[in-house]
Amino acid sequence: MSEWWVDESQLKGNQLEVLDVELDKDLAIFGPPGSGKTNLMMLRANHLNITDNPEFYVVTYTSLLAEFMRRGATQYSFPGNKIRTQAKLFEIVLGDHGRMIERRPNEGFTDYQDRLFAAMTALIADGKAKNSFPALFIDEAQDYSQAQLQVFRHLAKNITLAADVRQGIYKTENCLDGFIRGFCDPVISLKYHFRTGKNIIAVADQIMKDKFDHIPMLDTSQYSEESQKSTAEVEDPCPLGDQIDKAVDRLAKQLKVYPNELLGVLVPRMEELAQVWERIKVAPALAGKVTNTRERDFDPSCPIWITTIHSAKGLEFRCVHILSAERIDKFNERARRLAFTAVTRAKTALVVYHHEDLLPFFSAALRPGTAARVSRSQLFGKKA
Amino acid sequence: MTPYHVIEVSQKDVLRYFLVGPASSSSQEALLMPDEIPERIADGACLLLWKRDLPIVPYALAAEPDVLKRVLPKLMALPSLAAPVTSLFRAWTIDDIHALSRRRPPEPGHARLEAFVGLMIGELITRIGPQLDLKALSSSSARRTLAYVLASLQIAGAGVQETAVAVNNWTRAAELTQTQISSELIQTLARLSSFAQALPSTPRLSHYQIAASMRDWESEQRDGDLYFGRLLEQVISAVGSLKDVSREQRFDVLMALIQTVQRSGIQRTGSLQMMVGYLLSLIEPGSLDFLPLSYEMEDVMSAPGIACAYAMCAGLISGKEFLMRGAGLGVHIALSGLLQPRAPDISYQELQILGRSTAVSELPLRTSVPSLLEVELIPEISAAFFIGQRKNEQGGQEAQPRGIELDAHQVADLERITIGLEELGHLAERLRASVLHEEPPKGKRLYKKK
């Protein structure tokens, strides 16, 4: 369902430069959503695997992204178990040094991750685990703290990073610049992007306008609207139940319109996820076609994935439905980047649903004003 | 056209010719093109035809249908001869040979292979179900379709009459081998194939060109549907509005048009399927992603063959690139059958005789592919039929050919054969040995150069 490159001819612009960088160099790949940075990193990992087949890992921020990348890895020569989350990587290293910690009963995953990280820093402080691996490939590197990046640096002889600061949704400070300046050479910034339709990119550009050194992406889009016209729509406000019903109707049609493609339903928080899942899983029109990425029985072979925006980072869907979109405001200073990340998960169709007012930047991006002159009478009342 | 070395013999002498060569030096031998072979031969006589590179046994035995019906059982009754006996030679009627001479193959590259590969894919999904995986599909599966036969007929340049005979024979062979297929699907496939054959030989067709060709073709049919042309005009006009819209919007417009077509007065089998398949192909021109949807529509509209029309249109829009779909499925089909026909396992005539009393799947037939029976339907046009897993496929012994049970009349016929069975058995052994070692039989040459 994903679109991983299968042929050199599919690479464009400076994407090919990445393949020319020697394997014993540290490399940082920057690029907008859909520029192929993750895919290029996978090709580089494949290069290392073919050359030497050493123990190396591709590190993802979430287990869902690891699952998604493993699906893509099936076309490469390295096994899917070389794609690990940060937590799994730390468990491997700690285990190798007899310093493994157990997860406590009822311990939250975040707390467990914190203890894992503390155990790792203690191990490193003891002078252990230096250059355990010839290379680590870190995806979504913008989401790691300076300390986490330093741990990766310690563990691997060489590092390849793939990042986009605009998609940093787990923290607010940008740790990458300083870190990269310290050792990464070369740094390749991908200019062109291919995945997301221009009508959706226009929304993403508007969300990020003049923020985070955002360079507008519309001009560098290689998406062909002629072969697959994209759409970005916002539904009229309605309660969540009605949003779900509308989304179900639309998804039932999209299953037919986009067979063999992945469709995504994204919500800002776990609260909304529970509500949406309860209702959507019993919708007859989607029977057997829908799965919840946060459930134990998550089935990646289903064509419709229900997930939070955070879990969706790094993923891509032919069509994206963002429900309860006004709840993005709960993420305060990260809200803009969260909206940007959610919107750019869509390749061809984006539908946004909400009940209350959307954040102004999101509303403005989805409903750009007309350039037409407004009459005085139009200023009164709600309807223009 | 290939010339044949031809000898006319009596029924009585056929066996001898097969086993030891000519019975007398007076036999007339000639090198003839198929159209030079006389339309009428002596009552009860048979023709034996050789190709230069097949000197051991005749390439074909030809006779009037009633004579064939009498001669074949005698040959089949011979102990120690291969079973089916027509795996060694072809069994044709005299009319078959003349039909062969009337064939007009298209220029190389002008055959609409992509349309026919589309028809094969569509037929398979209609017969097997939407779980069909194109990448896992073998060219053997494609050879089991009627669409494959129709493609072979087009490549061979067969005419309407010969096509009708081949389809009729395929249908009867399908019955004998318990191949499930609806008569409506057969009619639809025949109609779609006829349309594909009439198309211009441009490398690929736009959807407008396909629509225009459909309209023109329909108007030329004797039983053309009155509603069809009118409806098509409406469709062409609506399709014009599909530019610059999303795939979802296109889907909405096309589904509305399909409902209009469904409500229309189109009666004739094949026309509805052609129109709906065409409309489905416009959701994403050239894509095969909508095979499952087209299968679903067949069910909803009770119109088997919509998937065939859909896949045919997808093929026409894609052109030769279509042959690379499904891991090069079309190229495999072309190379492992269509362009290099396989030797058949049995003639249609022998299959008819065998299938009269016993289920074909239970017969101990020697076939080149264990679970498939390649039947020559008309000269040089074969189709494969599934006859179940054979013993040798399950790790056991391959089924051994056994003698054919004869009725009293056949036994009497056999007794009249001048050579005793004992001698025949001995000669048959010699023949089998020579076939195995690919050496010409000892004795007099069977034919001379003209």
Interface residues (C-beta under 8 A of the other chain):
Chain A: Q228 K229 S230 T231 K253 Q254 K256 V257 Y258 P259 N260 T348 A349
Chain B: D244 V245 S246 R247 E248 F251 I283 D289 F290 P292 L293
